[in-house]
Amino acid sequence: MTPPPKGPPRRTILLVEDEAPVRTAIERFLALRGYEVHAVDSAAAARRHFEGVRPDAAVLDYSLPDGNGLALLGQLRAIEATLPVLILTGHGSIDLAVRAIKEGADHFLTKPVELPALLLMVERLIENQRHRQASLLRKTHEVRRAVDPFVGDSPAIRRLAGQARRVLASPSPVLLLGETGSGKGVLAAWLHANGGRGDEPFVDLNCAGLSRDLLETELFGHEKGAFTGAVGAKAGLLEIAHRGTLFLDEIGDVDLQVQPKLLKVLEERRFRRLGDVRDRQVDVRLIAATHHDLARAASELRFRSDLYYRISTLPLHVPPLRERGGDVILLARLLLERIAAELGRGRVSLSPEAERAILGYPWPGNVRELRNVLERATLHGGDVLSAADLSEGMSPSPAAPPPPARQTLKEAERRHIESVLALEKGDVPAAAVVLGLSRSALYQRIKRHGIPLR
């Protein structure tokens, strides 16, 4: 097993240069400045090396004994479309340099190479690539960071805050346990933003309700022609999350046939796109979350025990709202302020009666349900929300009629889903909160049972 890296990962450079003195000088210069340099002397060696090592950038000499840098550029880009590439050209050939840019090189330098200029170019290429990756995920990242995961002073939340800070520096996987809607996703983003990978991508995937095929192509990507409809190659989320954090929400729903592949990523930091025979190297920190009892699922062979032990190295229990006492009022005020701003309202506050109602409600849907109730009340209420404004979303569900004496589990599930949908007036997202399911998982069950929606 490859040991996890300690501290922030080093940047990796693939250097392809056939002149030994030049190759050695560049390799030593970059290594002394903190880079991990993989230096080879031919296009064939570069292709072989690229199958096992995913560099952050490549420096390619144009003239190689078995080809040229532009041909090699196309071959490497076919494997990794976003690889930053710097071409070295000889004899100050401007025409060749222009051709290199037209064919996809990010920049060029003429020989003899000035090493400080080369360093500046490499740093700029890697930084630009990092910003491009981060921009793809900034929206999700900002949404997740919008709420502090440690609002309040209850013993439960203070304990969680202390435990979370202790795992920040570790590269090991983190498993977030807790009820649906309790804030596991917000905590995952906080762990990423405040850890050693905070400037790298944060990739978020909810696994609930995803079929095996969809989950595999989302995680690992695919090559052109891997399956019907794969008209082009696609990078998976693992590649996008390289050097950053991959957050798998509801990991307990990952298909059993996909779990060994995920375990391989954690153990060996390698994976394959669908339809590809090449291993790709990836460096991600995994944060997983679930509301299931994974230990029990593993004992019942519904979840692989080896994967469970690997991801549960650092477990964190996110407490439900009912265990946080007065924290719920502080959180409600914070959420209300944000909701009012999003809806273009002025200041909206809670009356004393509304706060007492919030304190007296069990919040089965936790923070997600709290936000839902506050948003609904803000849309229909005044500047000071009353208990009556909140009551529609907070009212305890009336007792359901007793089920038939004999019914299958499938029949019982259908009846329960129908009753909750009726209570929520056909609002599927609200019903999903009550049922403790993701929206996609509930839609799948509705389709499976043939339940009509109004």
C-alpha positions in Angstrom: 0.0 0.0 0.0 1.3 3.4 -0.9 1.5 5.6 2.2 -0.5 8.8 2.1 1.6 12.0 1.6 2.4 14.1 4.6 1.7 17.8 4.4 0.6 19.6 1.2 1.5 17.5 -1.9 4.5 18.6 -4.0 4.0 19.9 -7.5 5.1 17.4 -10.2 6.8 18.2 -13.5 7.4 15.9 -16.4 10.6 17.0 -18.2 11.4 15.5 -21.6 14.8 16.6 -22.8 17.3 14.4 -24.7 20.4 16.5 -24.0 21.8 15.1 -20.7 23.5 18.3 -19.5 20.4 20.5 -20.1 18.1 17.8 -18.6 20.2 17.5 -15.4 20.5 21.3 -15.0 16.7 21.9 -15.3 15.9 18.9 -13.1 18.2 20.1 -10.3 17.1 23.7 -10.5 13.4 22.8 -10.2 14.0 20.2 -7.5 15.8 22.7 -5.4 12.7 24.9 -5.6 10.4 22.3 -4.2 9.2 20.5 -7.4 9.2 16.8 -7.9 10.7 16.4 -11.4 10.3 13.2 -13.5 13.0 13.6 -16.2 13.1 11.4 -19.3 15.1 11.6 -22.6 12.6 10.4 -25.3 8.9 10.6 -26.4 8.5 6.9 -25.8 9.8 7.1 -22.2 7.5 10.1 -21.7 4.4 8.2 -22.8 5.3 5.2 -20.6 5.9 7.5 -17.6 2.7 9.4 -18.2 0.6 6.3 -17.8 1.7 6.0 -14.1 2.4 9.6 -13.0 0.0 12.5 -13.5 2.2 15.6 -13.6 1.0 19.2 -12.9 2.8 20.4 -16.0 5.1 19.2 -18.7 8.2 20.7 -20.2 8.9 19.2 -23.6 11.9 19.8 -25.9 10.9 20.1 -29.5 13.7 18.0 -30.9 13.6 14.4 -29.6 15.4 11.3 -30.9 12.1 9.5 -31.6 9.9 12.4 -32.7 9.2 16.0 -31.8 7.6 17.8 -28.9 4.5 18.9 -30.8 3.6 15.3 -31.7 4.2 14.3 -28.1 2.0 17.2 -26.9 -0.9 15.8 -28.9 -0.4 12.3 -27.5 -0.3 13.5 -23.9 -3.2 15.9 -24.3 -5.3 12.9 -25.7 -4.8 11.3 -22.2 -5.0 14.5 -20.1 -6.8 17.3 -22.0 -6.0 20.1 -19.5 -2.3 19.3 -19.0 -0.3 22.6 -19.0 2.6 22.3 -21.5 5.7 24.4 -22.1 7.7 23.7 -25.3 11.5 24.3 -25.6 12.5 25.3 -29.1 16.1 25.7 -30.4 17.9 28.5 -32.3 15.4 31.2 -31.5 12.9 29.9 -34.0 9.9 32.2 -33.8 8.0 30.4 -36.6 8.3 27.1 -34.6 7.2 28.9 -31.4 4.1 30.3 -33.1 3.3 26.8 -34.5 3.7 25.4 -31.0 1.1 27.8 -29.6 -1.3 27.1 -32.5 -1.1 23.4 -31.8 -2.0 23.8 -28.2 1.2 24.5 -26.2 0.5 27.0 -23.3 3.9 28.7 -23.8 7.4 28.3 -25.2 11.0 29.2 -24.4 13.9 29.3 -26.8 17.3 27.7 -26.0 19.6 28.2 -24.4 17.1 28.1 -21.5 17.3 30.8 -18.8 16.4 28.8 -15.7 14.8 31.7 -13.7 12.5 32.4 -16.8 11.7 28.7 -17.0 10.7 28.6 -13.3 8.5 31.7 -13.7 6.7 30.1 -16.7 6.2 26.8 -14.9 4.8 28.5 -11.8 2.5 30.6 -13.9 1.2 27.6 -15.9 0.5 25.6 -12.7 -1.2 28.5 -11.0 -3.4 29.2 -14.0 -4.4 25.6 -14.1 -5.2 25.6 -10.4 -7.5 28.6 -10.8 -9.3 27.0 -13.8 -10.0 23.9 -11.7 -11.1 25.9 -8.7 -13.4 28.0 -10.7 -15.3 25.0 -11.9 -16.2 24.2 -8.3 -16.3 27.6 -6.7 -20.1 27.9 -6.6 -20.5 24.6 -4.7 -17.6 25.5 -2.4 -19.1 29.0 -1.6 -22.6 27.6 -0.9 -21.2 25.0 1.5 -19.1 27.6 3.3 -22.1 29.9 3.7 -23.0 28.5 7.1 -20.6 28.0 10.0 -20.8 24.3 11.0 -20.2 25.1 14.6 -22.8 27.7 15.3 -23.7 27.6 19.0 -22.3 26.7 22.4 -23.9 23.4 23.2 -21.6 20.6 24.5 -22.4 18.5 21.5 -21.3 21.1 19.0 -18.2 22.2 21.0 -17.1 18.5 21.1 -17.6 18.3 17.3 -15.6 21.5 16.7 -12.7 20.1 18.8 -12.6 16.8 17.0 -12.8 18.5 13.6 -9.9 20.7 14.3 -7.8 17.7 15.4 -8.3 16.0 12.0 -7.5 19.0 9.8 -3.9 18.2 9.2 -4.4 14.5 8.6 -4.4 13.2 5.0 -6.6 10.2 6.1 -10.2 9.8 5.0 -12.9 11.3 7.3 -16.3 9.7 7.8 -19.1 12.1 8.8 -22.0 10.3 10.6 -25.3 11.9 11.4 -28.9 12.2 10.5 -30.1 13.6 7.2 -30.0 17.4 7.0 -27.7 17.8 10.1 -25.0 19.7 8.2 -22.5 17.0 7.2 -22.0 18.7 3.8 -21.2 22.1 5.4 -18.7 20.4 7.8 -17.1 18.6 4.8 -16.5 22.0 3.1 -15.1 23.5 6.3 -12.6 20.6 6.7 -11.5 21.2 3.1 -11.3 25.0 3.3 -9.3 25.0 6.6 -7.0 22.0 5.8 -3.8 21.7 3.8 -5.8 21.5 0.5 -7.9 24.5 1.0 -6.7 26.2 -2.2 -7.4 23.1 -4.3 -10.7 21.8 -5.8 -13.6 20.7 -3.5 -15.7 18.2 -5.4 -19.1 17.2 -4.1 -21.1 14.1 -5.2 -24.3 12.8 -3.6 -24.3 9.1 -4.2 -27.9 8.5 -3.1 -30.1 7.1 -5.9 -27.3 6.9 -8.5 -27.2 3.7 -10.6 -24.0 1.8 -10.8 -23.3 3.0 -14.4 -24.0 6.6 -13.7 -21.9 6.6 -10.5 -18.9 5.0 -12.3 -18.9 7.5 -15.1 -19.3 10.4 -12.7 -16.4 9.2 -10.5 -14.0 7.7 -13.0 -14.9 9.3 -16.3 -14.9 7.5 -19.6 -13.1 7.2 -22.9 -14.7 7.8 -26.3 -16.8 4.7 -27.3 -16.8 3.2 -23.8 -20.5 2.8 -24.0 -23.4 3.8 -26.3 -23.6 7.6 -26.2 -20.0 8.1 -25.2 -19.2 10.3 -28.2 -16.1 11.8 -26.5 -13.8 11.3 -23.6 -14.9 12.7 -20.2 -12.8 13.4 -17.1 -14.3 12.0 -13.9 -14.7 13.8 -10.6 -11.6 12.1 -9.3 -9.5 13.8 -11.9 -11.2 17.2 -11.2 -10.5 16.7 -7.5 -6.8 15.9 -8.0 -4.8 17.4 -5.1 -8.0 18.5 -3.5 -10.9 16.9 -1.7 -13.6 14.5 -2.9 -16.7 14.6 -0.8 -19.0 11.6 -1.3 -22.3 12.2 0.4 -24.4 9.2 1.3 -21.6 6.8 0.6 -23.7 4.0 2.1 -25.6 4.0 -1.2 -22.6 3.3 -3.4 -23.2 0.1 -5.4 -21.3 -2.9 -4.1 -19.6 -3.5 -7.5 -18.2 0.1 -7.4 -16.9 -0.2 -3.9 -13.8 -2.2 -4.8 -12.8 0.4 -7.3 -13.2 3.2 -4.8 -11.1 1.2 -2.3 -8.3 0.9 -4.9 -8.3 4.7 -5.3 -7.8 5.0 -1.5 -5.2 2.3 -1.2 -3.1 2.8 -4.4 -4.2 6.3 -5.5 -4.9 4.9 -9.0 -8.0 4.4 -11.1 -9.1 3.8 -14.7 -11.6 5.6 -16.8 -14.4 3.4 -18.2 -13.2 1.9 -21.5 -9.5 2.6 -20.8 -6.7 0.2 -20.0 -4.3 2.8 -18.5 -4.1 3.4 -14.8 -4.2 7.1 -13.8 -2.6 8.5 -10.7 -4.7 10.8 -8.5 -4.1 12.4 -5.1 -7.3 13.3 -3.3 -8.4 13.4 0.3 -11.7 11.6 0.8 -14.5 12.9 3.0 -17.5 10.6 3.1 -20.8 11.0 4.8 -23.8 8.8 5.6 -26.9 8.6 7.8 -26.7 4.8 7.7 -25.1 2.5 10.3 -22.2 1.4 8.1 -20.8 -0.9 10.7 -24.1 -2.8 10.8 -24.4 -2.7 7.0 -20.8 -4.2 6.7 -21.7 -7.0 9.2 -24.8 -7.8 7.1 -22.7 -7.8 3.9 -24.6 -4.8 2.5 -21.4 -2.7 2.5 -17.8 -4.0 2.1 -16.1 -4.3 5.4 -12.6 -3.4 3.9 -13.9 -0.2 2.5 -15.7 0.6 5.8 -12.5 0.2 7.8 -10.6 2.3 5.3 -13.0 5.3 5.3 -13.8 5.2 9.0 -10.2 6.0 10.2 -11.4 9.4 11.4 -15.1 9.3 12.3 -17.0 12.5 13.2 -20.5 12.4 14.6 -22.6 15.5 13.6 -25.3 15.9 16.3 -29.0 16.4 15.4 -30.6 19.7 16.2 -32.6 18.1 19.1 -29.3 17.5 20.9 -28.1 21.1 20.5 -30.5 22.9 22.9 -30.4 26.7 22.4 -28.1 26.4 19.4 -31.2 26.0 17.2 -32.2 29.7 17.9 -28.8 31.0 17.0 -28.8 29.0 13.8 -32.4 30.0 13.0 -31.4 33.7 13.3 -28.4 33.2 11.1 -30.3 31.3 8.4 -33.2 33.9 8.5 -30.7 36.7 7.9 -29.3 34.9 4.8 -32.8 33.9 3.5 -34.0 37.4 3.8 -31.0 38.7 1.8 -31.5 36.0 -0.9 -35.2 37.0 -1.2 -34.5 40.7 -1.3 -36.3 41.3 1.9 -35.2 43.8 4.6 -34.5 42.7 8.1 -36.7 39.8 9.2 -36.7 38.6 12.8 -38.4 36.0 15.0 -41.0 36.8 17.7 -40.5 35.4 21.2 -43.4 33.0 20.5 -41.8 31.9 17.3 -38.5 31.2 19.1 -40.4 29.2 21.7 -42.0 27.2 19.0 -38.7 26.5 17.4 -37.2 25.3 20.7 -40.2 23.0 21.3 -40.1 21.3 17.9 -38.0 18.1 17.4 -36.7 18.9 13.9 -36.6 15.5 12.4 -35.1 17.0 9.2 -32.5 19.0 11.2 -30.9 22.1 9.6 -32.3 21.4 6.2 -35.9 21.3 7.6 -35.2 24.4 9.7 -34.2 26.3 6.6 -37.2 25.1 4.7 -39.6 26.2 7.4 -37.9 29.6 7.7 -37.9 30.2 4.0 -41.6 29.3 3.6 -42.5 31.6 6.5 -40.4 34.5 5.1 -42.2 34.2 1.8 -45.6 34.6 3.4 -44.9 36.4 6.7 -44.1 40.0 7.7 -41.0 41.6 9.1 -41.5 39.7 12.4 -42.3 36.0 12.0 -44.9 34.6 14.5 -45.4 31.1 15.6 -48.4 31.0 13.3 -46.1 31.8 10.3 -44.0 28.8 11.2 -46.8 26.4 12.1 -47.6 25.0 8.7 -44.1 23.5 8.2 -43.6 22.7 11.9 -46.9 21.1 12.8 -46.5 17.5 13.9 -47.9 15.0 11.4 -51.3 13.6 12.5 -51.4 10.0 13.4 -51.7 7.8 10.4 -54.5 5.1 10.2 -53.3 1.7 11.3 -51.9 -0.4 8.5 -53.6 -3.5 7.3 -52.9 -6.6 9.4 -51.1 -8.3 6.6 -49.0 -6.4 4.0 -45.7 -6.8 2.3 -42.7 -4.5 3.0 -43.2 -3.0 -0.5 -46.8 -2.2 0.3 -45.9 -0.7 3.6 -43.3 1.5 2.0 -45.7 2.7 -0.7 -48.4 3.5 1.9 -45.9 5.5 4.0 -44.6 7.5 1.1 -48.1 8.3 0.0 -49.1 9.4 3.4 -46.1 11.7 3.8 -46.6 13.2 0.3 -50.3 13.8 1.2 -49.2 15.6 4.4 -46.7 17.7 2.4 -49.3 18.5 -0.3 -47.3 16.7 -3.0 -44.1 18.7 -2.2 -41.4 16.0 -3.0 -38.4 17.9 -1.5 -40.3 18.5 1.7 -41.4 14.9 1.8 -37.8 13.7 1.2 -36.7 15.7 4.3 -39.4 14.0 6.5 -38.6 10.6 5.1 -34.8 11.0 5.6 -34.1 10.5 1.9 -32.4 12.5 -0.8 -34.7 14.0 -3.4 -33.4 11.7 -6.2 -33.8 8.6 -4.0 -37.4 9.6 -3.2 -38.2 10.2 -6.9 -36.8 6.7 -7.6 -39.1 5.1 -5.1 -42.1 7.1 -6.4 -41.4 5.8 -9.9 -40.9 2.2 -8.6 -44.2 2.2 -6.8 -46.1 4.0 -9.5 -47.2 6.8 -7.2 -49.0 9.6 -9.0 -47.8 13.1 -8.3 -50.2 16.1 -8.4 
